[in-house]
Amino acid sequence: MQILPSKASPGLQLIDIALWVFKRHIENQIPTTSEETLTLLREISKRAQVVRFDLDTYRKRVNESLGPIMSGELTEKQEEQARSLMGQSEAERIKRMNSE
């Protein structure tokens, strides 16, 4: 994997600008009077999923998804699978660290 500076990726810069305008639009921070801009924003809206990402929302989502797991007892098999997955993740992390 190669990470390039943003100057080397004009397409990514263009997408970043479009998403910045979209964010400002949905937060009512900038007026959009241009028909071309409104067309772009409608197209982004059709394909986008707007998710509020702040600490409270993140906590709520984690609790909703992990609540049932955290409030119940793990079976021996589930615990074994979790330990195996954790071991695999750690091995991959170490491999990535050594390859850089």
LOTI-170363 format. One record per atom (N, C-alpha, C): residue number from 0; residue in one letter; atom name; x, y, z. Coordinates in Angstrom, 2 decimals. Example, Ala and Ser with C-alpha at 12.3 -4.5 7.8 and 13.67 -1.06 7.14 Angstrom:
2
- 0_A_N_13.19_-5.69_7.80
- 0_A_CA_12.30_-4.50_7.80
- 0_A_C_13.20_-3.30_7.80
- 1_S_N_12.85_-2.25_7.08
- 1_S_CA_13.67_-1.06_7.14
- 1_S_C_12.90_0.03_7.87
This chain:
100
- 0_M_N_0.84_-1.17_0.00
- 0_M_CA_0.00_0.00_0.00
- 0_M_C_0.89_1.24_0.00
- 1_Q_N_0.54_2.18_-0.85
- 1_Q_CA_1.32_3.40_-0.95
- 1_Q_C_0.41_4.58_-0.66
- 2_I_N_0.82_5.44_0.24
- 2_I_CA_0.04_6.63_0.56
- 2_I_C_0.71_7.82_-0.12
- 3_L_N_-0.06_8.48_-0.96
- 3_L_CA_0.46_9.61_-1.72
- 3_L_C_-0.04_10.91_-1.12
- 4_P_N_0.71_11.99_-1.32
- 4_P_CA_0.21_13.29_-0.86
- 4_P_C_-1.04_13.67_-1.66
- 5_S_N_-1.89_14.47_-1.06
- 5_S_CA_-3.15_14.82_-1.73
- 5_S_C_-2.91_15.56_-3.05
- 6_K_N_-1.77_16.24_-3.16
- 6_K_CA_-1.45_16.94_-4.41
- 6_K_C_-1.38_15.97_-5.58
- 7_A_N_-1.04_14.71_-5.29
- 7_A_CA_-0.89_13.72_-6.35
- 7_A_C_-2.22_13.07_-6.71
- 8_S_N_-3.30_13.48_-6.07
- 8_S_CA_-4.59_12.86_-6.33
- 8_S_C_-5.69_13.91_-6.49
- 9_P_N_-5.76_14.54_-7.66
- 9_P_CA_-6.77_15.58_-7.86
- 9_P_C_-8.20_15.05_-7.75
- 10_G_N_-8.41_13.80_-8.12
- 10_G_CA_-9.75_13.22_-8.00
- 10_G_C_-10.19_13.15_-6.55
- 11_L_N_-9.28_12.76_-5.68
- 11_L_CA_-9.59_12.70_-4.26
- 11_L_C_-9.84_14.09_-3.70
- 12_Q_N_-9.07_15.06_-4.16
- 12_Q_CA_-9.29_16.45_-3.73
- 12_Q_C_-10.68_16.93_-4.13
- 13_L_N_-11.10_16.58_-5.34
- 13_L_CA_-12.41_16.98_-5.82
- 13_L_C_-13.52_16.35_-4.98
- 14_I_N_-13.38_15.08_-4.66
- 14_I_CA_-14.36_14.41_-3.81
- 14_I_C_-14.39_15.05_-2.43
- 15_D_N_-13.23_15.38_-1.91
- 15_D_CA_-13.15_16.01_-0.59
- 15_D_C_-13.88_17.35_-0.58
- 16_I_N_-13.71_18.12_-1.62
- 16_I_CA_-14.40_19.41_-1.72
- 16_I_C_-15.91_19.21_-1.80
- 17_A_N_-16.34_18.26_-2.63
- 17_A_CA_-17.78_18.00_-2.77
- 17_A_C_-18.39_17.58_-1.43
- 18_L_N_-17.69_16.72_-0.69
- 18_L_CA_-18.20_16.28_0.61
- 18_L_C_-18.18_17.41_1.63
- 19_W_N_-17.18_18.28_1.54
- 19_W_CA_-17.11_19.43_2.43
- 19_W_C_-18.33_20.34_2.19
- 20_V_N_-18.65_20.60_0.91
- 20_V_CA_-19.81_21.43_0.57
- 20_V_C_-21.08_20.75_1.06
- 21_F_N_-21.19_19.44_0.86
- 21_F_CA_-22.36_18.69_1.31
- 21_F_C_-22.54_18.80_2.83
- 22_K_N_-21.46_18.62_3.56
- 22_K_CA_-21.51_18.72_5.02
- 22_K_C_-21.98_20.10_5.45
- 23_R_N_-21.42_21.12_4.85
- 23_R_CA_-21.83_22.49_5.20
- 23_R_C_-23.30_22.72_4.86
- 24_H_N_-23.74_22.14_3.76
- 24_H_CA_-25.13_22.30_3.34
- 24_H_C_-26.09_21.65_4.35
- 25_I_N_-25.81_20.41_4.76
- 25_I_CA_-26.74_19.75_5.68
- 25_I_C_-26.69_20.35_7.08
- 26_E_N_-25.60_21.03_7.39
- 26_E_CA_-25.51_21.71_8.68
- 26_E_C_-26.02_23.16_8.59
- 27_N_N_-26.57_23.51_7.42
- 27_N_CA_-27.10_24.85_7.17
- 27_N_C_-26.07_25.94_7.43
- 28_Q_N_-24.83_25.66_7.10
- 28_Q_CA_-23.77_26.65_7.32
- 28_Q_C_-23.49_27.50_6.10
- 29_I_N_-23.91_27.02_4.93
- 29_I_CA_-23.71_27.84_3.72
- 29_I_C_-24.98_27.77_2.88
- 30_P_N_-25.37_28.88_2.30
- 30_P_CA_-26.52_28.86_1.40
- 30_P_C_-26.11_28.25_0.06
- 31_T_N_-27.00_27.53_-0.56
- 31_T_CA_-26.71_26.98_-1.88
- 31_T_C_-27.77_27.50_-2.83
- 32_T_N_-27.35_28.40_-3.66
- 32_T_CA_-28.29_28.99_-4.61
- 32_T_C_-28.02_28.53_-6.04
- 33_S_N_-26.85_28.04_-6.29
- 33_S_CA_-26.48_27.59_-7.64
- 33_S_C_-27.22_26.29_-7.97
- 34_E_N_-27.84_26.24_-9.13
- 34_E_CA_-28.55_25.03_-9.56
- 34_E_C_-27.58_23.86_-9.73
- 35_E_N_-26.37_24.16_-10.20
- 35_E_CA_-25.37_23.11_-10.37
- 35_E_C_-24.97_22.52_-9.02
- 36_T_N_-24.82_23.39_-8.02
- 36_T_CA_-24.47_22.91_-6.68
- 36_T_C_-25.59_22.07_-6.11
- 37_L_N_-26.84_22.53_-6.27
- 37_L_CA_-27.98_21.75_-5.77
- 37_L_C_-28.09_20.40_-6.46
- 38_T_N_-27.79_20.35_-7.75
- 38_T_CA_-27.80_19.08_-8.48
- 38_T_C_-26.75_18.14_-7.91
- 39_L_N_-25.55_18.66_-7.67
- 39_L_CA_-24.48_17.85_-7.08
- 39_L_C_-24.90_17.34_-5.70
- 40_L_N_-25.47_18.21_-4.88
- 40_L_CA_-25.88_17.81_-3.53
- 40_L_C_-26.98_16.76_-3.56
- 41_R_N_-27.90_16.88_-4.51
- 41_R_CA_-28.96_15.85_-4.65
- 41_R_C_-28.35_14.50_-5.02
- 42_E_N_-27.38_14.51_-5.91
- 42_E_CA_-26.72_13.26_-6.31
- 42_E_C_-25.97_12.63_-5.14
- 43_I_N_-25.28_13.45_-4.38
- 43_I_CA_-24.58_12.93_-3.20
- 43_I_C_-25.59_12.36_-2.21
- 44_S_N_-26.70_13.07_-2.00
- 44_S_CA_-27.74_12.62_-1.06
- 44_S_C_-28.31_11.27_-1.45
- 45_K_N_-28.48_11.03_-2.75
- 45_K_CA_-29.02_9.75_-3.21
- 45_K_C_-28.10_8.59_-2.85
- 46_R_N_-26.80_8.85_-2.84
- 46_R_CA_-25.82_7.79_-2.66
- 46_R_C_-25.16_7.77_-1.29
- 47_A_N_-25.48_8.75_-0.47
- 47_A_CA_-24.78_8.90_0.81
- 47_A_C_-25.60_8.35_1.97
- 48_Q_N_-24.89_8.06_3.02
- 48_Q_CA_-25.52_7.74_4.29
- 48_Q_C_-24.89_8.70_5.30
- 49_V_N_-25.68_9.61_5.78
- 49_V_CA_-25.17_10.61_6.71
- 49_V_C_-25.28_10.05_8.12
- 50_V_N_-24.15_9.97_8.79
- 50_V_CA_-24.10_9.43_10.14
- 50_V_C_-23.44_10.46_11.03
- 51_R_N_-24.13_10.79_12.09
- 51_R_CA_-23.55_11.72_13.06
- 51_R_C_-22.48_10.96_13.83
- 52_F_N_-21.27_11.50_13.86
- 52_F_CA_-20.16_10.82_14.51
- 52_F_C_-19.61_11.71_15.61
- 53_D_N_-20.11_11.49_16.80
- 53_D_CA_-19.58_12.17_17.97
- 53_D_C_-19.52_11.14_19.09
- 54_L_N_-18.95_11.51_20.20
- 54_L_CA_-18.71_10.56_21.28
- 54_L_C_-20.01_9.95_21.80
- 55_D_N_-21.03_10.76_22.01
- 55_D_CA_-22.30_10.23_22.54
- 55_D_C_-22.95_9.25_21.56
- 56_T_N_-22.97_9.61_20.27
- 56_T_CA_-23.55_8.72_19.27
- 56_T_C_-22.74_7.42_19.18
- 57_Y_N_-21.43_7.53_19.22
- 57_Y_CA_-20.57_6.35_19.15
- 57_Y_C_-20.82_5.44_20.35
- 58_R_N_-20.90_6.01_21.55
- 58_R_CA_-21.19_5.21_22.74
- 58_R_C_-22.52_4.49_22.61
- 59_K_N_-23.53_5.21_22.14
- 59_K_CA_-24.86_4.61_21.99
- 59_K_C_-24.81_3.43_21.01
- 60_R_N_-24.15_3.62_19.88
- 60_R_CA_-24.08_2.54_18.88
- 60_R_C_-23.31_1.33_19.41
- 61_V_N_-22.22_1.58_20.12
- 61_V_CA_-21.45_0.47_20.69
- 61_V_C_-22.29_-0.28_21.71
- 62_N_N_-22.97_0.46_22.58
- 62_N_CA_-23.82_-0.19_23.58
- 62_N_C_-24.95_-0.99_22.94
- 63_E_N_-25.54_-0.46_21.87
- 63_E_CA_-26.61_-1.17_21.18
- 63_E_C_-26.10_-2.47_20.55
- 64_S_N_-24.92_-2.40_19.97
- 64_S_CA_-24.42_-3.59_19.27
- 64_S_C_-23.76_-4.59_20.22
- 65_L_N_-23.11_-4.10_21.26
- 65_L_CA_-22.42_-5.01_22.17
- 65_L_C_-23.19_-5.32_23.45
- 66_G_N_-24.27_-4.59_23.69
- 66_G_CA_-25.05_-4.79_24.90
- 66_G_C_-25.43_-6.24_25.16
- 67_P_N_-26.04_-6.91_24.17
- 67_P_CA_-26.42_-8.31_24.40
- 67_P_C_-25.23_-9.22_24.71
- 68_I_N_-24.10_-8.95_24.08
- 68_I_CA_-22.90_-9.76_24.33
- 68_I_C_-22.38_-9.52_25.74
- 69_M_N_-22.33_-8.24_26.12
- 69_M_CA_-21.76_-7.88_27.41
- 69_M_C_-22.65_-8.30_28.59
- 70_S_N_-23.94_-8.41_28.36
- 70_S_CA_-24.85_-8.73_29.46
- 70_S_C_-25.08_-10.23_29.62
- 71_G_N_-24.59_-11.01_28.69
- 71_G_CA_-24.80_-12.45_28.77
- 71_G_C_-23.52_-13.20_29.05
- 72_E_N_-23.65_-14.48_29.25
- 72_E_CA_-22.50_-15.35_29.46
- 72_E_C_-22.05_-15.93_28.13
- 73_L_N_-20.75_-15.97_27.94
- 73_L_CA_-20.20_-16.60_26.75
- 73_L_C_-20.14_-18.10_26.94
- 74_T_N_-20.43_-18.80_25.87
- 74_T_CA_-20.23_-20.24_25.93
- 74_T_C_-18.74_-20.50_25.80
- 75_E_N_-18.34_-21.71_26.12
- 75_E_CA_-16.93_-22.07_26.01
- 75_E_C_-16.46_-21.94_24.56
- 76_K_N_-17.33_-22.33_23.64
- 76_K_CA_-17.00_-22.27_22.21
- 76_K_C_-16.82_-20.81_21.77
- 77_Q_N_-17.71_-19.92_22.22
- 77_Q_CA_-17.60_-18.50_21.86
- 77_Q_C_-16.31_-17.89_22.41
- 78_E_N_-15.98_-18.27_23.64
- 78_E_CA_-14.75_-17.75_24.24
- 78_E_C_-13.52_-18.25_23.47
- 79_E_N_-13.56_-19.50_23.07
- 79_E_CA_-12.46_-20.08_22.30
- 79_E_C_-12.31_-19.37_20.95
- 80_Q_N_-13.45_-19.11_20.29
- 80_Q_CA_-13.42_-18.40_19.01
- 80_Q_C_-12.88_-16.98_19.19
- 81_A_N_-13.28_-16.32_20.25
- 81_A_CA_-12.83_-14.96_20.51
- 81_A_C_-11.32_-14.93_20.74
- 82_R_N_-10.82_-15.87_21.52
- 82_R_CA_-9.38_-15.92_21.78
- 82_R_C_-8.60_-16.21_20.49
- 83_S_N_-9.15_-17.08_19.66
- 83_S_CA_-8.50_-17.40_18.38
- 83_S_C_-8.46_-16.17_17.49
- 84_L_N_-9.57_-15.45_17.40
- 84_L_CA_-9.63_-14.24_16.58
- 84_L_C_-8.67_-13.18_17.11
- 85_M_N_-8.61_-13.05_18.42
- 85_M_CA_-7.69_-12.09_19.03
- 85_M_C_-6.24_-12.46_18.70
- 86_G_N_-5.92_-13.74_18.76
- 86_G_CA_-4.57_-14.19_18.42
- 86_G_C_-4.22_-13.91_16.97
- 87_Q_N_-5.18_-14.16_16.08
- 87_Q_CA_-4.95_-13.88_14.66
- 87_Q_C_-4.74_-12.39_14.42
- 88_S_N_-5.56_-11.57_15.06
- 88_S_CA_-5.43_-10.12_14.91
- 88_S_C_-4.07_-9.64_15.40
- 89_E_N_-3.64_-10.16_16.52
- 89_E_CA_-2.35_-9.77_17.07
- 89_E_C_-1.21_-10.22_16.16
- 90_A_N_-1.30_-11.42_15.61
- 90_A_CA_-0.27_-11.92_14.70
- 90_A_C_-0.19_-11.05_13.45
- 91_E_N_-1.35_-10.63_12.93
- 91_E_CA_-1.37_-9.76_11.75
- 91_E_C_-0.80_-8.39_12.08
- 92_R_N_-1.10_-7.89_13.26
- 92_R_CA_-0.57_-6.58_13.68
- 92_R_C_0.96_-6.61_13.76
- 93_I_N_1.49_-7.67_14.35
- 93_I_CA_2.94_-7.82_14.48
- 93_I_C_3.59_-7.97_13.10
- 94_K_N_2.94_-8.72_12.22
- 94_K_CA_3.45_-8.91_10.86
- 94_K_C_3.51_-7.57_10.14
- 95_R_N_2.45_-6.75_10.27
- 95_R_CA_2.44_-5.43_9.62
- 95_R_C_3.53_-4.52_10.19
- 96_M_N_3.72_-4.58_11.50
- 96_M_CA_4.76_-3.74_12.13
- 96_M_C_6.14_-4.13_11.63
- 97_N_N_6.38_-5.41_11.45
- 97_N_CA_7.70_-5.89_11.01
- 97_N_C_7.94_-5.65_9.53
- 98_S_N_6.88_-5.47_8.74
- 98_S_CA_7.05_-5.29_7.31
- 98_S_C_7.22_-3.84_6.91
- 99_E_N_7.03_-2.93_7.84
- 99_E_CA_7.13_-1.50_7.50
- 99_E_C_8.54_-1.00_7.59
